[in-house]
Amino acid sequence: MLICATAALTSWALYGSGVAIELAHPDLREAISLKLPALAGALLVGIAGAKWLTSESDKGLYKESVREAGKKPLTDQQREKVVQGSALDVLQQVKAA
């Protein structure tokens, strides 16, 4: 969630209404605005960023699962059990087999 918020804030600051804000301006509070398109864009960037990070972490877990599965022989029943669940579940199943 923190990563999503950071991605959304960065998107707003670089491409949304935040791009026009001068931080050294004495009336900074009046200069800050948040428009609906900027908010929607920031939200979209935050969601996409979270999905990308989840995908990358799952990819790493699956690679480790394949590495572990290659070290030991698995029965057909164990193979069926291993491929069900999240990436972390798969890794735990392979290590337990």
Secondary structure by P-SEA (a helix, b strand, c coil): caaaaaaaaaaaaccccccccccccccccccccccaaaaaaaaaaaaaaaaaaaaaaaaaaaaaaaaaaaaccccaaaaaaaacccaaaaaaaaaac
